[in-house]
Amino acid sequence: MTSIGARMALWYTMAATATLGCVFVVGYHYLDRHLTHGLDILNESEFRQIQSHLGPEFATSSSPFREMRVREITENAAAIFHIEVQLPDGSVMRSSSLNGQDIPDIAGQWQYNAAVADIGELRVGSFSMQPFQIVIGTPLQPVQQVMSNYVRLCFGLMLGMVLVSLLIGLGLTRMLLQPVRLIRDTANRIRSDNLDQRIPVANVGDEISDLARLLNQMFDRLESSFSQIRRFTAEASHELKTPLSLIRLHAEKLLRDPSLSTQNRESAQVQLEEIERLNRIIEDLLFLSRADAHAIELQIQSFDPVHFLNSFEQDATVLVEHHGLRFESTHNGNGNAMADLRWMRQVLLNLLTNAIHVSPSGGVLRLSSLLLDGEWEIALEDEGPGLPADQRERVFERFFRYQGGGKTYGGSGLGLAISRSIIELHGGAISAESCETGQGLRIVIRLPMPKTS
């Protein structure tokens, strides 16, 4: 059981049920003792009544008279009591309710429980009326019946207590843990693109409020750090553009010099190529910085994906054929899609460029599109070496370039990072998967679409 609320509710239920169980146990012993004590009082009252009916002359009367008086008294009480009168000569006179059986005697005790065959358990009181000993037994069956009903009632109440306390516990824990859930939900919403959000804190001084304040302080530090990084990236990228432009101008000026040697001309040409590559990296970093800050405005429009893919297929076919590859494209589903056409085309070109670099000569690149009610799925498959499962998420990190299969893939390592930023700006997701054939990599884009009525 992983939920703290569920565990707290269970602990509350166990504590409440255990407390009620202890109360029931104490109540059981108290009620049993109280009812038994009532029988003792009843036996003593019966003895006092017998004593008053026999009178003081009973000890000196003749045996026939005593027997007659005892039988008269015991028969009157036989409906409730079982009575024995032990005479000085050792003989015993019994009430007819005993059916000739003796009430067991326990030495040293004058109030006790005893079992009599065919009659059951009795609560016995032994009383002295010199020179006689009078033993009175009252059936315990009514007391036992009351205690049995008490036990059944307790079990029923315990079951009800478990259900009620569980519901109360769940309600209490839900109410008590509401601030924790609020912290969780808020913290889950806070990402690098909305670090300005904070957890609402109640004006109290409990532990949960202290935790929320501590987390807000941490988010303040994170926001400050992210802002510094973004500002540095944007400013550094912007500041680099001017000296790079000057270097490029000087390199181009050198190339126009007819007296420049072949070797120096080649060196100047390499410088221009590297400057161009560095400029592209700077532009990409500027784009990512703006994307992180949500400073890029998308021009979302409705369009026919078939027309869009056909237009892209014409350029893609020319591009892949130039590298000795083939391009295939399919689309399923009817309706319009919603996206920024310029940026979606940029994403597909980034994916296509990466796929070209890893595909073997003569390979096939397959672009598939599926438009369903609520989602547009686009996937590009290549026939390259693919990626291990632990690197399929890292491929979207900045400057990540997979080295494997004896080949080194060029590029800045920012193409897929840019593609992810564009797709996330659209509210979609992009991921890398293994192809069904087991060879190559499949990049899947999923964009939410408005549902058709």
Number of C-alpha atoms within 10 A of each C-alpha: 6 6 8 12 19 16 15 17 22 18 15 20 22 16 14 19 22 15 12 17 17 12 12 19 14 12 14 16 12 12 16 16 12 13 18 19 14 13 22 21 13 17 25 17 12 16 21 13 12 17 14 10 13 15 9 11 9 16 16 8 11 11 12 9 11 18 14 12 16 22 18 12 17 24 18 12 17 15 10 13 23 27 32 23 22 18 17 12 8 8 9 15 19 23 23 17 17 19 12 11 15 15 20 14 15 13 6 6 10 14 20 16 17 17 15 14 11 9 14 11 17 22 22 30 24 21 18 13 13 10 11 17 16 22 23 26 27 20 20 19 14 11 17 15 11 14 17 12 12 16 15 12 13 20 14 12 16 18 13 13 20 21 14 15 21 22 15 15 22 20 14 16 18 18 12 12 15 12 18 16 12 15 22 13 12 14 18 9 14 15 12 13 14 13 18 14 16 19 19 14 17 13 7 9 9 9 9 16 19 14 14 22 17 12 16 20 13 12 20 16 13 15 19 13 12 17 15 12 13 18 14 13 18 19 12 14 19 14 12 13 15 11 10 16 14 11 15 19 13 13 19 16 11 16 19 10 10 8 9 13 11 9 9 12 19 13 14 20 16 13 16 20 13 13 17 15 14 16 17 14 19 20 16 18 22 19 18 25 21 17 18 17 16 13 11 14 10 14 11 14 11 13 15 12 23 18 10 14 19 14 12 15 17 11 11 22 16 13 18 20 13 10 15 14 18 19 19 14 17 14 16 13 13 13 14 17 23 19 20 17 17 11 17 16 15 15 21 20 18 17 19 21 16 18 24 23 16 21 22 16 13 13 18 20 23 18 22 16 20 16 20 17 14 12 18 21 20 19 21 22 27 27 23 20 15 24 20 11 11 8 13 17 14 15 20 22 15 16 16 17 17 16 11 11 10 6 10 12 14 12 15 15 19 22 24 21 20 22 24 21 23 24 19 15 16 19 12 18 18 21 15 22 18 17 16 10 8 10 15 20 25 23 20 18 22 20 21 18 20 13 9 9 4
